[in-house]
Amino acid sequence: MNDSNEQELPPPHIPVMLKESMDLLNLKEGKTYVDATAGAGGHLLSIAHGAGSTSTVYGIDRDIDALGRLRGLVPDNVKLIHSNYSRMKEELATLNIHTIDGGILADLGVSSMQLDEPHRGFSFMNDGPLDMRMDQSRGMTAEELLNSLSENELADIIFRYGEERFGRQIARAIVRQRPIKTTRQLSDLVASTLRKFQKQKGRGEKGGFSKHPATRTFQAIRIALNEELQSLEKFLEDAVSLLAPGARLVVITFHSLEDRLVKQFLRSESTSCVCPPRQPLCTCNKKSQLLIITRKPVVATGEEVLANVRSRSAKLRAGEKLV
Ligand SMILES: C[S@@+](CC[C@H](N)C(=O)[O-])C[C@H]1O[C@@H](n2cnc3c(N)ncnc32)[C@H](O)[C@@H]1O
């Protein structure tokens, strides 16, 4: 029989597309790897295990709690770094590491632990303070952001990062009901606003929400607050410059904004010469840096989606450094 404490524990973070990502990393002994999103360590430990004790694995995370949980769990050849992955190159340089000859992995977004802990403020499923910072040691909270930005700024964030077409109406409702202090207050406000405007547009709740109505707004605020897309852009640039020829970059995304960015980046880095097609001679001298290994994004199998609903929206893309 399970004891009652055990029953209360939320499910642990299940690493998404673990086998597929390890296969694409093409793990080899004696090489150096980076897991830029260490989280609960699922991928990190798998890299350390697969590449063996002669390899070195750097595990980066912005979240101090995640790294705290990992310390003591990881073998000696894993080094943990508390930082934003946008600073990966600088952090590695301080350790005198300028090249990664194995591979770099990023499994983007939030972990199950972050979502499950009400005080982190990431989830509309729990009531808690509106924090939403991935790095709890710095930066403004979602509460500060929501209560200080103008209606236009909020509308822009919700529309751009949540792809929420009722962004303007939600922003107006937020400004009217300020101060907004809790995740429940925000999710109720978004749900009632959407219900009202979707009804006006002739879409009742029945045909309405396939996801929780606050999903897109929470995603938007989290992305803006944590500057996720800016960090991802810098990370991708630096990853390519760090990789040695033959080393791999593997990225798992969870929404279309991230996936589009990764897809376009891989495409651009795999292209040589961007001169106009009619120009007889190349003057741009651009060389392709990467070979795309995943022509189409790899997605989770039906079996994995059944076992772990988080994997439903995941897309995995990978490239190999050429020069
Ligand atoms: C989906 S989880 C990773 C889970 C991990 N692969 C595992 O198997 O346990 C994403 C992690 O990335 C971290 N993260 C998100 N953005 C980050 C950034 N810009 N820099 C560093 N870590 C980041 C989050 O704090 C979170 O712990």
Ligand as a Chemical Component Dictionary entry (heavy atoms), coordinates in Angstrom:
data_LIG
# 
_chem_comp.id                   LIG 
_chem_comp.type                 NON-POLYMER 
_chem_comp.pdbx_formal_charge   0 
_chem_comp.three_letter_code    LIG 
# 
loop_
_chem_comp_atom.comp_id 
_chem_comp_atom.atom_id 
_chem_comp_atom.alt_atom_id 
_chem_comp_atom.type_symbol 
_chem_comp_atom.charge 
_chem_comp_atom.model_Cartn_x 
_chem_comp_atom.model_Cartn_y 
_chem_comp_atom.model_Cartn_z 
_chem_comp_atom.pdbx_ordinal 
LIG C1  C1  C 0  11.349 21.291 -19.891 1  
LIG S1  S1  S 1  12.380 21.611 -18.543 2  
LIG C2  C2  C 0  13.773 20.561 -18.838 3  
LIG C3  C3  C 0  13.591 19.192 -18.310 4  
LIG C4  C4  C 0  14.798 18.309 -18.435 5  
LIG N1  N1  N 0  15.187 18.110 -19.793 6  
LIG C5  C5  C 0  14.531 16.983 -17.759 7  
LIG O1  O1  O 0  14.571 15.936 -18.436 8  
LIG O2  O2  O -1 14.306 16.959 -16.565 9  
LIG C6  C6  C 0  13.030 23.156 -18.946 10 
LIG C7  C7  C 0  14.036 23.696 -17.953 11 
LIG O3  O3  O 0  14.737 24.735 -18.616 12 
LIG C8  C8  C 0  14.945 25.781 -17.731 13 
LIG N2  N2  N 0  15.074 26.994 -18.540 14 
LIG C9  C9  C 0  14.127 27.589 -19.280 15 
LIG N3  N3  N 0  14.635 28.660 -19.896 16 
LIG C10 C10 C 0  15.930 28.738 -19.554 17 
LIG C11 C11 C 0  16.988 29.619 -19.874 18 
LIG N4  N4  N 0  16.794 30.673 -20.671 19 
LIG N5  N5  N 0  18.207 29.381 -19.365 20 
LIG C12 C12 C 0  18.427 28.298 -18.552 21 
LIG N6  N6  N 0  17.455 27.442 -18.187 22 
LIG C13 C13 C 0  16.230 27.650 -18.689 23 
LIG C14 C14 C 0  13.734 25.783 -16.841 24 
LIG O4  O4  O 0  14.047 26.392 -15.604 25 
LIG C15 C15 C 0  13.444 24.285 -16.702 26 
LIG O5  O5  O 0  14.046 23.750 -15.563 27 
# 
loop_
_chem_comp_bond.comp_id 
_chem_comp_bond.atom_id_1 
_chem_comp_bond.atom_id_2 
_chem_comp_bond.value_order 
_chem_comp_bond.pdbx_ordinal 
LIG C1  S1  SING 1  
LIG S1  C2  SING 2  
LIG S1  C6  SING 3  
LIG C2  C3  SING 4  
LIG C3  C4  SING 5  
LIG C4  N1  SING 6  
LIG C4  C5  SING 7  
LIG C5  O1  DOUB 8  
LIG C5  O2  SING 9  
LIG C6  C7  SING 10 
LIG C7  O3  SING 11 
LIG C7  C15 SING 12 
LIG O3  C8  SING 13 
LIG C8  N2  SING 14 
LIG C8  C14 SING 15 
LIG N2  C9  SING 16 
LIG N2  C13 SING 17 
LIG C9  N3  DOUB 18 
LIG N3  C10 SING 19 
LIG C10 C11 SING 20 
LIG C10 C13 DOUB 21 
LIG C11 N4  SING 22 
LIG C11 N5  DOUB 23 
LIG N5  C12 SING 24 
LIG C12 N6  DOUB 25 
LIG N6  C13 SING 26 
LIG C14 O4  SING 27 
LIG C14 C15 SING 28 
LIG C15 O5  SING 29 
# 
